[in-house]
Amino acid sequence: MFARLFLTHPRSVDETYFEHLLFASKFAATLMLAAMAALVHALVPALFDKTASRIVAQLYDRTHNRGASTDPQRRFDGTAQSQQTAL
């Protein structure tokens, strides 16, 4: 149960628990900044015209391939696939 709650996901993106904690915390703080920029933009449309969407795009670029291995014999869930092939 402990491993499932705290270790499985960080391992799936090739991180330790603490590396994941730091990454996710920075991600959350950046999202909060984007939310504040969007709120200010909602009130005064001339301000922060594209800030929130730019931040979200940057976050997506940093995260959409996390955990994707360059090793073709490694599955997305982080476990190695069998090297046996059918003849």
SEFIBA-812416 format. One record per residue (C-alpha): residue number from 0; residue in one letter; z, y, x. Coordinates in steps of 0.1 Angstrom, whole numbers. Layout:
# SEFIBA-812416
<rec><i>NUM</i><aa>A</aa><c3>Z</c3><c2>Y</c2><c1>X</c1></rec>
...
This chain:
# SEFIBA-812416
<rec><i>0</i><aa>M</aa><c3>0</c3><c2>0</c2><c1>0</c1></rec>
<rec><i>1</i><aa>F</aa><c3>9</c3><c2>24</c2><c1>28</c1></rec>
<rec><i>2</i><aa>A</aa><c3>-24</c3><c2>18</c2><c1>46</c1></rec>
<rec><i>3</i><aa>R</aa><c3>-44</c3><c2>23</c2><c1>14</c1></rec>
<rec><i>4</i><aa>L</aa><c3>-27</c3><c2>56</c2><c1>6</c1></rec>
<rec><i>5</i><aa>F</aa><c3>-27</c3><c2>71</c2><c1>41</c1></rec>
<rec><i>6</i><aa>L</aa><c3>-50</c3><c2>53</c2><c1>65</c1></rec>
<rec><i>7</i><aa>T</aa><c3>-80</c3><c2>38</c2><c1>48</c1></rec>
<rec><i>8</i><aa>H</aa><c3>-99</c3><c2>70</c2><c1>40</c1></rec>
<rec><i>9</i><aa>P</aa><c3>-92</c3><c2>87</c2><c1>74</c1></rec>
<rec><i>10</i><aa>R</aa><c3>-105</c3><c2>56</c2><c1>92</c1></rec>
<rec><i>11</i><aa>S</aa><c3>-137</c3><c2>56</c2><c1>70</c1></rec>
<rec><i>12</i><aa>V</aa><c3>-145</c3><c2>90</c2><c1>85</c1></rec>
<rec><i>13</i><aa>D</aa><c3>-135</c3><c2>80</c2><c1>120</c1></rec>
<rec><i>14</i><aa>E</aa><c3>-103</c3><c2>100</c2><c1>121</c1></rec>
<rec><i>15</i><aa>T</aa><c3>-66</c3><c2>94</c2><c1>125</c1></rec>
<rec><i>16</i><aa>Y</aa><c3>-43</c3><c2>104</c2><c1>98</c1></rec>
<rec><i>17</i><aa>F</aa><c3>-33</c3><c2>136</c2><c1>116</c1></rec>
<rec><i>18</i><aa>E</aa><c3>-69</c3><c2>145</c2><c1>125</c1></rec>
<rec><i>19</i><aa>H</aa><c3>-78</c3><c2>141</c2><c1>88</c1></rec>
<rec><i>20</i><aa>L</aa><c3>-48</c3><c2>162</c2><c1>78</c1></rec>
<rec><i>21</i><aa>L</aa><c3>-59</c3><c2>190</c2><c1>100</c1></rec>
<rec><i>22</i><aa>F</aa><c3>-95</c3><c2>188</c2><c1>89</c1></rec>
<rec><i>23</i><aa>A</aa><c3>-87</c3><c2>187</c2><c1>52</c1></rec>
<rec><i>24</i><aa>S</aa><c3>-62</c3><c2>215</c2><c1>56</c1></rec>
<rec><i>25</i><aa>K</aa><c3>-88</c3><c2>238</c2><c1>72</c1></rec>
<rec><i>26</i><aa>F</aa><c3>-113</c3><c2>227</c2><c1>46</c1></rec>
<rec><i>27</i><aa>A</aa><c3>-88</c3><c2>237</c2><c1>18</c1></rec>
<rec><i>28</i><aa>A</aa><c3>-80</c3><c2>271</c2><c1>34</c1></rec>
<rec><i>29</i><aa>T</aa><c3>-118</c3><c2>278</c2><c1>37</c1></rec>
<rec><i>30</i><aa>L</aa><c3>-123</c3><c2>269</c2><c1>1</c1></rec>
<rec><i>31</i><aa>M</aa><c3>-95</c3><c2>293</c2><c1>-8</c1></rec>
<rec><i>32</i><aa>L</aa><c3>-113</c3><c2>321</c2><c1>11</c1></rec>
<rec><i>33</i><aa>A</aa><c3>-145</c3><c2>313</c2><c1>-8</c1></rec>
<rec><i>34</i><aa>A</aa><c3>-126</c3><c2>314</c2><c1>-41</c1></rec>
<rec><i>35</i><aa>M</aa><c3>-111</c3><c2>348</c2><c1>-33</c1></rec>
<rec><i>36</i><aa>A</aa><c3>-146</c3><c2>362</c2><c1>-23</c1></rec>
<rec><i>37</i><aa>A</aa><c3>-160</c3><c2>348</c2><c1>-55</c1></rec>
<rec><i>38</i><aa>L</aa><c3>-132</c3><c2>365</c2><c1>-75</c1></rec>
<rec><i>39</i><aa>V</aa><c3>-138</c3><c2>398</c2><c1>-58</c1></rec>
<rec><i>40</i><aa>H</aa><c3>-175</c3><c2>394</c2><c1>-64</c1></rec>
<rec><i>41</i><aa>A</aa><c3>-169</c3><c2>387</c2><c1>-101</c1></rec>
<rec><i>42</i><aa>L</aa><c3>-150</c3><c2>420</c2><c1>-104</c1></rec>
<rec><i>43</i><aa>V</aa><c3>-173</c3><c2>441</c2><c1>-81</c1></rec>
<rec><i>44</i><aa>P</aa><c3>-207</c3><c2>424</c2><c1>-80</c1></rec>
<rec><i>45</i><aa>A</aa><c3>-219</c3><c2>445</c2><c1>-50</c1></rec>
<rec><i>46</i><aa>L</aa><c3>-192</c3><c2>430</c2><c1>-28</c1></rec>
<rec><i>47</i><aa>F</aa><c3>-193</c3><c2>395</c2><c1>-12</c1></rec>
<rec><i>48</i><aa>D</aa><c3>-228</c3><c2>390</c2><c1>-27</c1></rec>
<rec><i>49</i><aa>K</aa><c3>-234</c3><c2>356</c2><c1>-11</c1></rec>
<rec><i>50</i><aa>T</aa><c3>-202</c3><c2>349</c2><c1>7</c1></rec>
<rec><i>51</i><aa>A</aa><c3>-188</c3><c2>321</c2><c1>-14</c1></rec>
<rec><i>52</i><aa>S</aa><c3>-221</c3><c2>302</c2><c1>-16</c1></rec>
<rec><i>53</i><aa>R</aa><c3>-226</c3><c2>306</c2><c1>21</c1></rec>
<rec><i>54</i><aa>I</aa><c3>-191</c3><c2>292</c2><c1>28</c1></rec>
<rec><i>55</i><aa>V</aa><c3>-197</c3><c2>263</c2><c1>4</c1></rec>
<rec><i>56</i><aa>A</aa><c3>-230</c3><c2>255</c2><c1>21</c1></rec>
<rec><i>57</i><aa>Q</aa><c3>-214</c3><c2>255</c2><c1>55</c1></rec>
<rec><i>58</i><aa>L</aa><c3>-186</c3><c2>232</c2><c1>43</c1></rec>
<rec><i>59</i><aa>Y</aa><c3>-212</c3><c2>208</c2><c1>29</c1></rec>
<rec><i>60</i><aa>D</aa><c3>-231</c3><c2>208</c2><c1>62</c1></rec>
<rec><i>61</i><aa>R</aa><c3>-199</c3><c2>199</c2><c1>81</c1></rec>
<rec><i>62</i><aa>T</aa><c3>-189</c3><c2>171</c2><c1>57</c1></rec>
<rec><i>63</i><aa>H</aa><c3>-219</c3><c2>154</c2><c1>41</c1></rec>
<rec><i>64</i><aa>N</aa><c3>-224</c3><c2>129</c2><c1>69</c1></rec>
<rec><i>65</i><aa>R</aa><c3>-188</c3><c2>124</c2><c1>80</c1></rec>
<rec><i>66</i><aa>G</aa><c3>-181</c3><c2>88</c2><c1>87</c1></rec>
<rec><i>67</i><aa>A</aa><c3>-218</c3><c2>79</c2><c1>88</c1></rec>
<rec><i>68</i><aa>S</aa><c3>-221</c3><c2>57</c2><c1>119</c1></rec>
<rec><i>69</i><aa>T</aa><c3>-251</c3><c2>59</c2><c1>142</c1></rec>
<rec><i>70</i><aa>D</aa><c3>-246</c3><c2>21</c2><c1>148</c1></rec>
<rec><i>71</i><aa>P</aa><c3>-271</c3><c2>3</c2><c1>124</c1></rec>
<rec><i>72</i><aa>Q</aa><c3>-247</c3><c2>-27</c2><c1>123</c1></rec>
<rec><i>73</i><aa>R</aa><c3>-219</c3><c2>-7</c2><c1>108</c1></rec>
<rec><i>74</i><aa>R</aa><c3>-216</c3><c2>-2</c2><c1>71</c1></rec>
<rec><i>75</i><aa>F</aa><c3>-206</c3><c2>30</c2><c1>54</c1></rec>
<rec><i>76</i><aa>D</aa><c3>-170</c3><c2>17</c2><c1>47</c1></rec>
<rec><i>77</i><aa>G</aa><c3>-165</c3><c2>14</c2><c1>85</c1></rec>
<rec><i>78</i><aa>T</aa><c3>-166</c3><c2>-24</c2><c1>88</c1></rec>
<rec><i>79</i><aa>A</aa><c3>-191</c3><c2>-42</c2><c1>110</c1></rec>
<rec><i>80</i><aa>Q</aa><c3>-218</c3><c2>-61</c2><c1>92</c1></rec>
<rec><i>81</i><aa>S</aa><c3>-225</c3><c2>-97</c2><c1>102</c1></rec>
<rec><i>82</i><aa>Q</aa><c3>-251</c3><c2>-101</c2><c1>129</c1></rec>
<rec><i>83</i><aa>Q</aa><c3>-264</c3><c2>-133</c2><c1>114</c1></rec>
<rec><i>84</i><aa>T</aa><c3>-299</c3><c2>-130</c2><c1>99</c1></rec>
<rec><i>85</i><aa>A</aa><c3>-317</c3><c2>-155</c2><c1>76</c1></rec>
<rec><i>86</i><aa>L</aa><c3>-347</c3><c2>-172</c2><c1>91</c1></rec>
